[in-house]
Amino acid sequence: MPEPYSPKLRWQSRFEAWVERWGVSLIAWLVALMGVVNVFSALSPALHERLRLLDRFMILEVRAGSRLAVTLAGFALLMVAVNLRRHKYAAWLLTMGLLILSAVGHLFKGLDYEEASLALALAAILWWMRSRFHARSDPPSVQQGIKVLLASALFTLLYGTVGFYLLAHHFHTRFDLLTALEQTVQMLIQLSPPTALPVTHFGRYFLDSIYVIAVVTLGYSLAMILRPVVIREPAAPAERARAAAIVAAHGRTPLARLALLPDKAYFFTPGGSVIAFTLKGRVALALGDPIGPSTDFADAVRAFQAYCARNDWIAAFYQTLPATRDLYEAAGLSALTIGQEALVDLSTFSLEGRANKEFRNVKNRFARLGHTATLVPPPLEASLLEALRAVSDEWLSTRGMTELRFSLGWFDEDYLRQCPVMVIRTAEGRISAFASLILDLPPGGVSVDLMRHRRATESGTMDFLFVSLLEWAKTAGYTVFDLGLSALVGVGEHSDDPAIERAMRYLYHSLTRFYNYQGLHAFKAKFHPRWEPRYLMYPQPLTLPAVALAIVQAHVGTWRALLPEWRRPPGPASTPATEEPSS
């Protein structure tokens, strides 16, 4: 037996990795090339010597049908090649069948043994690589695709038969039901016009409509059969309870608390970790790092990647920590800086000194005006939640915004009821602003989550809110106050910046309609935090556009947010905050 790290085993490991990463892509390209060969071969005339040999034992209709089969198989191979590259098992099955059909068709249409040999060789390679194609399709979609395929075949036969029978006056020859059925089958099998040509424009339209129905339904059926797995049901209560227990034991960042919100699905590992994610298209976007024992981190990342690969998903991790970057890269993921987390050291925070004169003035001015800041512990009373809801609705209405989600909390009464909230009241007792908090994630840390204020507030209200928050947190014995992520600010602004950063700049402009990143970054900087990078971990550059779109959809909830304003449905204009932070 070879040693554990013998040259032979290292070579086998590298070969396996090469086949997994590049071999599947190469065979997918070859299958697409085979599709092109099919189409060109079917359009090219056969060699006369071979045709004379075929004429001795094969009727013309079989040759014509074989030519059609090769043509359709060629177009189908072009369609499934993309899904073959995604390791789809359904695509592998379809490709095997199409290659065998192509080989038989090439022999029957003109004894084209060269093309038939190529098709069989590709089929043999695919059989040898069969273990590489493990990605599942969505079972309900596969069932729907098969049902549509069968129903459309019957409908097309019925449509053509009845049409030929009832519209016989549009053709040179009258059809009875049997000849009408024969003509329909002839069109679909041999791709040739009926023996009686149409004499009117409507007759020609009817012939074209048969092909349109067949092509559209066939394309839809293939799309359903090859569709990635779809998550249709929210996480079950037992899954949420299990995730909550892991977060309580191993949560290290404020994102761990947001992992329990209802927009998340969960992946649990044998080592006791949980990964909270949302599925947008083919992208399984995880929120932050895996939550669990540190010894299970690397295994959790790889297990999630394998889980996503089986379901034909792209695995990506959003807002990961600097300390875990090397572990992701060891798993084959790439890192992209997406922003800086603002962390205030409460041991050094003070309102004393010239640098904090502005905050002292704000605090003293609001005290003279009779404004108060009160930290309300959970659970919050229904009357307070109702008052906070009014502030939140007014804030959203002012900006023409909807709630952002995923990496941010939103106004959900069940969620907010369990959060401590700092409430600012005017001298008349009216709530003018509030902010909810996440405590002890990590231990000794405080993070601000939901922030809202009324349309008409005293200038400096949010400064007063945050000064009060920081003073309360320091007095309560906390050591770090997390002001949150300053995302995308300054990324891709220059023409010589990397292409990926310029693409992120587009993402920044899309989200700025809903979220005032620049104003929020300037606001946080006033508290002199230390900045810590956060990363997006993604598998390869070609997947980055899909991952970026998934991030937008996870936060905004609709692809229409990406449309230019003149193409979006009319609605209230967005008015981003300029002086104060928004959430």
C-alpha positions as CSV (number, residue, x, y, z in Angstrom):
1,M,0.0,0.0,0.0
2,P,1.4,3.4,-0.9
3,E,2.3,5.9,1.8
4,P,-0.4,8.5,2.7
5,Y,1.4,11.3,0.8
6,S,3.2,9.2,-1.8
7,P,3.9,10.8,-5.3
8,K,1.3,8.3,-6.8
9,L,-1.5,9.5,-4.5
10,R,-0.6,13.2,-5.1
11,W,-0.7,12.6,-8.8
12,Q,-4.1,10.9,-8.5
13,S,-5.4,13.7,-6.4
14,R,-4.3,16.3,-8.9
15,F,-5.7,14.3,-11.8
16,E,-9.1,14.0,-10.0
17,A,-9.1,17.7,-9.3
18,W,-8.3,18.4,-13.0
19,V,-11.1,16.2,-14.2
20,E,-13.6,17.7,-11.8
21,R,-12.7,21.3,-12.7
22,W,-11.7,21.2,-16.4
23,G,-12.6,17.7,-17.7
24,V,-16.3,18.3,-17.3
25,S,-16.0,21.7,-19.0
26,L,-14.0,20.2,-21.9
27,I,-16.6,17.4,-22.5
28,A,-19.4,20.0,-22.4
29,W,-17.6,22.0,-25.1
30,L,-17.1,18.8,-27.2
31,V,-20.8,18.0,-26.8
32,A,-21.7,21.4,-28.1
33,L,-19.3,20.9,-31.0
34,M,-21.0,17.6,-31.7
35,G,-24.3,19.5,-31.9
36,V,-22.8,21.8,-34.5
37,V,-21.5,18.8,-36.4
38,N,-25.0,17.3,-36.4
39,V,-26.6,20.4,-37.8
40,F,-24.0,20.9,-40.6
41,S,-24.0,17.2,-41.5
42,A,-27.8,17.1,-41.8
43,L,-27.7,20.1,-44.1
44,S,-25.0,18.7,-46.3
45,P,-25.8,16.3,-49.1
46,A,-24.8,12.6,-48.6
47,L,-22.1,10.9,-50.7
48,H,-23.7,9.3,-53.8
49,E,-21.9,5.9,-53.4
50,R,-23.2,5.6,-49.8
51,L,-26.7,6.6,-50.8
52,R,-26.8,3.9,-53.5
53,L,-25.9,1.3,-50.9
54,L,-28.6,2.6,-48.5
55,D,-31.2,2.5,-51.2
56,R,-30.9,-1.3,-51.4
57,F,-32.3,-1.9,-47.9
58,M,-33.7,1.4,-46.6
59,I,-36.8,3.4,-47.7
60,L,-36.6,7.1,-48.4
61,E,-38.9,8.0,-45.4
62,V,-36.5,6.4,-42.9
63,R,-33.6,8.4,-44.4
64,A,-35.6,11.6,-44.2
65,G,-36.6,10.9,-40.7
66,S,-33.0,10.1,-39.7
67,R,-31.9,13.5,-41.2
68,L,-34.5,15.2,-39.1
69,A,-33.5,13.3,-35.9
70,V,-29.9,14.3,-36.4
71,T,-30.9,17.9,-36.9
72,L,-33.1,18.0,-33.8
73,A,-30.5,16.1,-31.8
74,G,-27.9,18.7,-32.8
75,F,-29.9,21.6,-31.5
76,A,-30.8,19.6,-28.3
77,L,-27.1,18.9,-27.7
78,L,-26.3,22.7,-27.9
79,M,-29.1,23.3,-25.3
80,V,-28.0,20.6,-22.8
81,A,-24.2,21.3,-23.1
82,V,-24.5,24.3,-20.7
83,N,-26.2,22.1,-18.1
84,L,-23.7,19.4,-18.7
85,R,-21.0,21.8,-17.6
86,R,-23.0,22.3,-14.4
87,H,-22.6,18.6,-13.6
88,K,-26.3,18.0,-14.1
89,Y,-27.3,14.3,-13.9
90,A,-30.5,15.0,-16.0
91,A,-28.3,16.6,-18.7
92,W,-26.0,13.6,-18.6
93,L,-28.9,11.3,-19.2
94,L,-30.3,13.4,-22.0
95,T,-26.8,13.7,-23.6
96,M,-26.2,10.0,-23.6
97,G,-29.5,9.4,-25.3
98,L,-29.0,12.2,-27.9
99,L,-25.5,10.9,-28.7
100,I,-26.7,7.4,-29.3
101,L,-29.6,8.8,-31.4
102,S,-27.1,10.9,-33.3
103,A,-24.9,7.9,-34.1
104,V,-27.9,5.9,-35.4
105,G,-29.2,8.8,-37.3
106,H,-25.9,9.5,-39.0
107,L,-25.7,5.9,-40.2
108,F,-29.3,5.8,-41.4
109,K,-29.2,9.2,-43.2
110,G,-26.1,8.5,-45.3
111,L,-23.8,6.0,-43.8
112,D,-21.8,8.8,-42.2
113,Y,-19.7,6.6,-40.0
114,E,-17.2,9.4,-39.2
115,E,-19.9,11.5,-37.4
116,A,-21.4,8.3,-35.9
117,S,-17.9,7.3,-34.5
118,L,-17.4,10.7,-33.0
119,A,-20.9,10.6,-31.3
120,L,-20.2,7.1,-29.9
121,A,-16.7,8.1,-28.7
122,L,-18.2,11.1,-26.8
123,A,-20.8,8.7,-25.3
124,A,-18.1,6.4,-24.1
125,I,-16.2,9.3,-22.5
126,L,-19.4,10.4,-20.8
127,W,-20.0,6.9,-19.5
128,W,-16.5,6.8,-18.0
129,M,-17.1,10.2,-16.4
130,R,-20.6,9.4,-15.2
131,S,-19.8,9.9,-11.5
132,R,-18.9,13.5,-12.2
133,F,-22.5,14.4,-13.0
134,H,-24.3,14.5,-9.7
135,A,-26.2,17.7,-9.6
136,R,-29.9,17.2,-9.1
137,S,-32.8,18.8,-10.9
138,D,-35.8,20.1,-9.1
139,P,-38.1,17.0,-8.8
140,P,-41.5,18.9,-9.1
141,S,-40.2,20.8,-12.1
142,V,-39.0,17.5,-13.7
143,Q,-42.5,16.0,-13.2
144,Q,-44.0,19.2,-14.6
145,G,-41.7,19.1,-17.6
146,I,-42.5,15.5,-18.4
147,K,-46.2,16.1,-18.1
148,V,-46.0,19.2,-20.3
149,L,-44.0,17.2,-22.9
150,L,-46.5,14.4,-23.0
151,A,-49.5,16.7,-23.0
152,S,-48.0,19.0,-25.7
153,A,-47.3,16.0,-27.9
154,L,-50.9,14.8,-27.7
155,F,-52.2,18.4,-28.1
156,T,-50.0,19.0,-31.1
157,L,-51.3,15.8,-32.8
158,L,-54.9,16.7,-32.0
159,Y,-54.4,20.3,-33.1
160,G,-52.8,19.3,-36.4
161,T,-55.3,16.5,-37.1
162,V,-58.4,18.6,-36.4
163,G,-56.9,21.6,-38.2
164,F,-56.2,19.7,-41.4
165,Y,-59.6,18.2,-41.3
166,L,-61.5,21.4,-40.7
167,L,-59.3,23.7,-42.8
168,A,-59.1,21.4,-45.9
169,H,-60.4,24.1,-48.1
170,H,-57.2,26.0,-47.5
171,F,-55.2,23.2,-49.1
172,H,-55.2,21.5,-52.6
173,T,-56.6,18.2,-51.1
174,R,-59.4,17.5,-48.7
175,F,-58.4,15.4,-45.6
176,D,-60.4,12.9,-43.7
177,L,-59.4,12.2,-40.1
178,L,-56.9,9.5,-40.9
179,T,-55.1,11.4,-43.6
180,A,-55.1,14.5,-41.4
181,L,-53.4,12.5,-38.7
182,E,-50.9,11.1,-41.2
183,Q,-50.1,14.6,-42.4
184,T,-49.5,15.9,-38.9
185,V,-47.2,13.0,-38.1
186,Q,-45.3,13.5,-41.3
187,M,-44.7,17.2,-40.4
188,L,-43.5,16.4,-37.0
189,I,-41.4,13.3,-37.8
190,Q,-40.0,14.1,-41.2
191,L,-40.0,17.9,-41.0
192,S,-41.5,18.1,-44.5
193,P,-44.6,19.9,-45.8
194,P,-47.9,18.0,-46.3
195,T,-48.5,16.4,-49.7
196,A,-51.2,19.0,-50.3
197,L,-49.7,22.5,-50.3
198,P,-51.6,25.4,-48.8
199,V,-53.5,27.7,-51.2
200,T,-54.1,30.6,-48.8
201,H,-52.1,32.7,-46.3
202,F,-54.1,31.2,-43.5
203,G,-53.1,27.7,-44.5
204,R,-49.5,28.6,-44.4
205,Y,-50.0,30.3,-41.0
206,F,-51.6,27.0,-39.8
207,L,-48.6,25.0,-40.9
208,D,-46.2,27.3,-39.1
209,S,-48.3,27.3,-36.0
210,I,-47.8,23.5,-35.6
211,Y,-44.0,23.9,-35.5
212,V,-44.2,26.9,-33.1
213,I,-46.3,24.9,-30.7
214,A,-44.0,21.9,-30.9
215,V,-40.8,24.0,-30.4
216,V,-42.1,26.2,-27.6
217,T,-43.4,23.3,-25.5
218,L,-40.3,21.2,-26.1
219,G,-38.1,24.1,-25.0
220,Y,-40.2,24.6,-21.9
221,S,-40.1,20.9,-21.0
222,L,-36.3,20.8,-21.3
223,A,-36.0,23.9,-19.2
224,M,-38.2,22.4,-16.5
225,I,-36.3,19.0,-16.6
226,L,-32.9,20.8,-16.2
227,R,-34.1,23.4,-13.6
228,P,-32.0,23.6,-10.4
229,V,-33.5,22.5,-7.1
230,V,-35.9,25.1,-5.7
231,I,-36.6,25.8,-2.0
232,R,-40.4,26.1,-1.8
233,E,-41.1,25.9,1.9
234,P,-39.6,28.1,4.7
235,A,-37.5,26.4,7.4
236,A,-39.5,24.3,9.7
237,P,-39.9,25.3,13.4
238,A,-37.6,22.5,14.5
239,E,-34.9,23.7,12.1
240,R,-35.2,27.2,13.5
241,A,-35.0,26.0,17.0
242,R,-31.9,23.9,16.2
243,A,-30.3,26.9,14.5
244,A,-31.1,29.2,17.5
245,A,-29.4,26.7,19.9
246,I,-26.2,26.7,17.7
247,V,-26.3,30.5,17.5
248,A,-26.6,30.8,21.3
249,A,-23.6,28.5,21.8
250,H,-21.3,29.6,18.9
251,G,-22.4,33.0,17.5
252,R,-19.5,35.3,16.9
253,T,-20.9,38.3,15.0
254,P,-24.1,40.2,14.9
255,L,-25.0,38.4,11.7
256,A,-25.6,35.3,13.7
257,R,-28.7,37.0,15.2
258,L,-29.9,37.9,11.7
259,A,-29.4,34.3,10.7
260,L,-32.6,33.5,12.7
261,L,-34.8,35.8,10.6
262,P,-37.5,34.1,8.5
263,D,-35.8,34.8,5.1
264,K,-33.1,32.2,5.8
265,A,-32.9,28.5,5.0
266,Y,-30.4,26.3,7.0
267,F,-27.7,23.7,6.2
268,F,-26.6,21.7,9.2
269,T,-23.3,19.8,9.3
270,P,-22.4,16.6,11.2
271,G,-19.8,18.6,13.2
272,G,-22.5,20.8,14.8
273,S,-22.4,23.9,12.6
274,V,-25.2,25.7,10.8
275,I,-25.0,27.9,7.6
276,A,-27.9,30.3,7.1
277,F,-28.5,31.1,3.5
278,T,-31.0,32.3,1.0
279,L,-31.5,30.9,-2.6
280,K,-31.7,33.4,-5.4
281,G,-31.7,31.9,-8.8
282,R,-28.9,29.3,-8.8
283,V,-26.9,31.2,-6.0
284,A,-27.0,29.9,-2.4
285,L,-25.9,33.0,-0.6
286,A,-24.7,32.3,2.9
287,L,-24.9,35.1,5.5
288,G,-21.5,35.4,7.1
289,D,-19.3,32.5,8.2
290,P,-20.5,29.1,9.3
291,I,-21.8,29.2,12.9
292,G,-20.4,26.4,15.0
293,P,-17.3,24.9,16.6
294,S,-14.1,26.4,15.2
295,T,-12.8,22.9,14.6
296,D,-15.6,22.2,12.2
297,F,-15.2,25.4,10.1
298,A,-13.2,24.0,7.1
299,D,-15.4,20.9,7.0
300,A,-18.6,23.0,7.1
301,V,-17.5,25.1,4.1
302,R,-16.7,22.0,2.0
303,A,-19.9,20.2,3.1
304,F,-21.9,23.3,2.0
305,Q,-20.1,23.4,-1.3
306,A,-20.9,19.7,-1.9
307,Y,-24.5,20.2,-0.9
308,C,-24.8,23.1,-3.3
309,A,-23.1,21.2,-6.1
310,R,-25.6,18.3,-5.7
311,N,-28.5,20.8,-6.1
312,D,-26.9,22.7,-9.0
313,W,-26.4,25.8,-6.9
314,I,-23.5,28.2,-6.7
315,A,-22.2,28.5,-3.1
316,A,-21.1,32.0,-2.0
317,F,-20.5,33.6,1.5
318,Y,-21.4,37.2,2.2
319,Q,-19.6,39.4,4.9
320,T,-17.0,36.9,6.1
321,L,-14.3,37.8,8.6
322,P,-10.6,38.4,7.9
323,A,-9.5,35.5,10.2
324,T,-11.4,33.0,8.0
325,R,-10.2,34.1,4.6
326,D,-7.4,31.5,4.3
327,L,-9.8,28.7,5.1
328,Y,-12.1,29.7,2.3
329,E,-9.3,30.1,-0.2
330,A,-8.1,26.6,0.8
331,A,-11.6,25.4,-0.3
332,G,-11.1,26.9,-3.7
333,L,-13.0,30.2,-3.1
334,S,-11.9,33.6,-4.1
335,A,-12.1,36.7,-1.9
336,L,-13.5,40.1,-2.8
337,T,-13.5,43.0,-0.3
338,I,-17.0,44.4,-0.1
339,G,-16.6,47.0,2.6
340,Q,-15.3,47.9,6.1
341,E,-16.9,47.2,9.4
342,A,-16.9,50.1,11.9
343,L,-15.9,49.0,15.4
344,V,-15.8,51.6,18.2
345,D,-13.5,50.7,21.2
346,L,-15.6,51.6,24.2
347,S,-12.7,51.5,26.6
348,T,-11.3,54.6,24.9
349,F,-14.6,56.3,23.9
350,S,-15.3,59.6,25.7
351,L,-17.0,62.9,25.1
352,E,-14.1,64.7,26.5
353,G,-11.5,66.6,24.4
354,R,-11.6,68.9,21.3
355,A,-12.3,66.0,18.9
356,N,-15.7,65.2,20.5
357,K,-16.8,68.8,21.2
358,E,-19.5,68.4,18.5
359,F,-21.0,65.4,20.4
360,R,-20.9,67.2,23.8
361,N,-22.7,70.2,22.2
362,V,-25.4,67.9,20.7
363,K,-26.0,66.1,24.1
364,N,-26.2,69.4,26.0
365,R,-28.5,71.0,23.4
366,F,-30.9,68.1,23.4
367,A,-30.9,68.1,27.2
368,R,-31.9,71.8,27.2
369,L,-34.7,71.0,24.7
370,G,-36.1,68.4,27.1
371,H,-35.3,65.4,24.8
372,T,-34.7,62.1,26.5
373,A,-32.9,58.8,25.5
374,T,-34.3,55.6,27.1
375,L,-33.0,52.1,26.7
376,V,-36.1,49.8,26.8
377,P,-35.2,46.1,27.5
378,P,-37.1,43.3,25.8
379,P,-39.8,42.1,25.6
380,L,-41.3,45.3,24.2
381,E,-45.0,46.1,25.0
382,A,-47.5,46.1,22.2
383,S,-48.2,49.8,22.7
384,L,-44.5,50.7,22.2
385,L,-44.3,48.4,19.1
386,E,-47.3,50.2,17.6
387,A,-45.6,53.6,18.2
388,L,-42.3,52.4,16.7
389,R,-44.3,51.0,13.7
390,A,-45.7,54.5,13.0
391,V,-42.1,56.0,13.1
392,S,-40.8,53.2,10.8
393,D,-43.7,53.6,8.3
394,E,-43.2,57.4,8.2
395,W,-39.5,56.9,7.6
396,L,-40.0,54.4,4.7
397,S,-42.7,56.6,3.2
398,T,-40.5,59.6,3.2
399,R,-37.8,57.9,1.2
400,G,-40.1,55.9,-1.1
401,M,-38.4,52.7,0.1
402,T,-39.3,49.1,1.0
403,E,-37.6,47.2,3.8
404,L,-34.1,45.8,3.1
405,R,-33.5,42.3,4.3
406,F,-30.9,39.5,4.5
407,S,-27.9,41.2,6.2
408,L,-30.1,43.8,7.8
409,G,-33.0,43.6,10.3
410,W,-36.4,44.9,9.2
411,F,-39.5,45.9,11.1
412,D,-40.9,42.6,12.1
413,E,-42.9,42.7,15.4
414,D,-41.9,39.2,16.5
415,Y,-38.2,40.0,15.9
416,L,-38.2,43.5,17.3
417,R,-40.2,42.5,20.4
418,Q,-37.1,40.5,21.6
419,C,-34.6,43.3,20.9
420,P,-33.5,46.1,23.3
421,V,-34.4,49.5,21.8
422,M,-33.0,53.0,22.4
423,V,-35.9,55.4,22.1
424,I,-35.6,59.2,21.7
425,R,-38.6,61.2,22.9
426,T,-39.2,64.9,22.5
427,A,-40.2,67.2,25.4
428,E,-43.8,66.4,24.6
429,G,-43.2,62.7,25.0
430,R,-43.4,61.9,21.3
431,I,-41.0,59.3,19.8
432,S,-38.8,61.0,17.3
433,A,-36.3,58.2,16.6
434,F,-35.2,54.7,17.7
435,A,-32.6,52.1,17.2
436,S,-32.7,48.4,18.0
437,L,-29.6,46.6,19.4
438,I,-28.0,43.1,19.1
439,L,-26.1,42.2,22.3
440,D,-23.2,39.9,23.1
441,L,-22.5,38.8,19.6
442,P,-19.5,38.6,20.0
443,P,-19.4,38.4,23.8
444,G,-18.9,41.9,25.2
445,G,-20.1,43.5,21.9
446,V,-23.1,45.7,21.0
447,S,-24.3,46.2,17.5
448,V,-26.9,48.6,16.1
449,D,-29.5,47.1,13.9
450,L,-32.7,48.9,12.9
451,M,-32.6,52.7,12.8
452,R,-35.6,54.9,12.1
453,H,-36.7,58.5,12.6
454,R,-39.6,60.7,11.8
455,R,-39.8,63.0,8.8
456,A,-39.6,66.2,10.8
457,T,-37.0,65.9,13.6
458,E,-34.7,68.3,15.5
459,S,-31.4,68.6,13.6
460,G,-28.8,66.3,15.2
461,T,-31.4,63.8,16.5
462,M,-29.4,60.8,15.2
463,D,-26.2,62.2,16.6
464,F,-27.9,62.4,20.0
465,L,-29.3,58.8,19.5
466,F,-25.8,57.4,18.9
467,V,-24.1,59.3,21.6
468,S,-26.7,58.0,24.0
469,L,-26.2,54.5,22.7
470,L,-22.4,54.6,23.1
471,E,-22.6,56.0,26.6
472,W,-25.1,53.4,27.7
473,A,-23.1,50.6,26.2
474,K,-19.9,51.8,28.0
475,T,-21.7,52.2,31.3
476,A,-23.2,48.7,30.9
477,G,-19.8,47.2,30.7
478,Y,-19.6,46.4,27.0
479,T,-16.2,46.7,25.3
480,V,-17.0,47.1,21.5
481,F,-19.8,48.9,19.7
482,D,-20.3,47.7,16.1
483,L,-21.7,50.5,13.9
484,G,-22.1,48.0,11.0
485,L,-20.7,47.7,7.5
486,S,-19.8,50.6,5.3
487,A,-20.4,48.7,2.0
488,L,-19.1,49.5,-1.5
489,V,-18.1,53.1,-0.7
490,G,-15.1,54.2,-2.9
491,V,-15.0,50.9,-4.8
492,G,-14.5,51.1,-8.6
493,E,-14.5,54.9,-8.8
494,H,-11.5,55.2,-11.2
495,S,-11.2,54.0,-14.7
496,D,-8.0,52.1,-14.0
497,D,-9.6,50.1,-11.1
498,P,-10.0,46.3,-11.7
499,A,-13.0,45.2,-13.8
500,I,-14.5,43.4,-10.8
501,E,-14.4,46.6,-8.7
502,R,-16.1,48.5,-11.5
503,A,-18.8,45.9,-11.6
504,M,-19.2,46.3,-7.9
505,R,-19.6,50.0,-8.5
506,Y,-22.7,49.2,-10.6
507,L,-24.0,47.2,-7.7
508,Y,-23.4,50.2,-5.5
509,H,-25.4,52.5,-7.7
510,S,-28.3,50.0,-7.8
511,L,-28.5,49.8,-4.0
512,T,-28.0,53.5,-3.5
513,R,-31.6,54.1,-4.6
514,F,-32.6,52.3,-1.4
515,Y,-29.7,52.7,1.0
516,N,-27.6,55.8,1.6
517,Y,-24.2,54.2,1.8
518,Q,-22.1,57.3,1.5
519,G,-24.0,59.3,4.1
520,L,-23.9,56.4,6.5
521,H,-20.2,55.9,6.0
522,A,-19.5,59.6,6.8
523,F,-21.7,59.4,9.9
524,K,-19.9,56.4,11.3
525,A,-16.5,57.9,10.7
526,K,-17.3,60.7,13.1
527,F,-17.1,58.2,16.0
528,H,-13.4,57.4,15.1
529,P,-13.9,53.6,14.8
530,R,-11.3,51.1,13.6
531,W,-12.1,49.6,10.3
532,E,-12.1,45.9,9.7
533,P,-12.6,44.4,6.2
534,R,-15.4,42.1,5.2
535,Y,-15.3,39.8,2.2
536,L,-17.5,38.1,-0.4
537,M,-16.2,34.6,-1.0
538,Y,-17.2,33.2,-4.4
539,P,-16.1,30.2,-6.5
540,Q,-14.8,31.7,-9.7
541,P,-14.9,35.0,-11.7
542,L,-17.5,33.7,-14.2
543,T,-20.0,33.3,-11.3
544,L,-19.5,36.8,-9.9
545,P,-22.3,38.5,-12.0
546,A,-24.8,35.9,-10.8
547,V,-23.6,36.3,-7.2
548,A,-23.8,40.1,-7.4
549,L,-27.4,39.9,-8.7
550,A,-28.2,37.4,-5.9
551,I,-26.9,39.9,-3.3
552,V,-29.2,42.6,-4.7
553,Q,-32.2,40.3,-4.8
554,A,-31.6,39.0,-1.3
555,H,-31.6,42.6,0.1
556,V,-34.2,44.3,-2.2
557,G,-36.3,41.3,-3.0
558,T,-37.0,42.0,-6.7
559,W,-34.9,42.2,-9.9
560,R,-36.9,45.3,-10.9
561,A,-34.8,47.3,-8.5
562,L,-31.9,47.0,-11.1
563,L,-33.9,48.6,-13.9
564,P,-33.1,52.2,-14.8
565,E,-35.6,54.6,-13.2
566,W,-37.3,55.5,-16.5
567,R,-38.1,51.8,-17.0
568,R,-39.4,51.1,-13.5
569,P,-43.1,51.3,-12.6
570,P,-44.1,54.7,-11.3
571,G,-43.9,55.2,-7.6
572,P,-42.6,57.5,-4.8
573,A,-39.2,58.8,-5.5
574,S,-36.4,57.8,-3.2
575,T,-34.9,60.5,-1.0
576,P,-31.7,59.2,0.6
577,A,-30.6,60.7,3.9
578,T,-27.7,63.1,3.6
579,E,-26.9,64.0,7.2
580,E,-28.2,61.1,9.1
581,P,-27.8,57.3,8.7
582,S,-30.5,55.2,7.2
583,S,-31.2,51.5,7.5
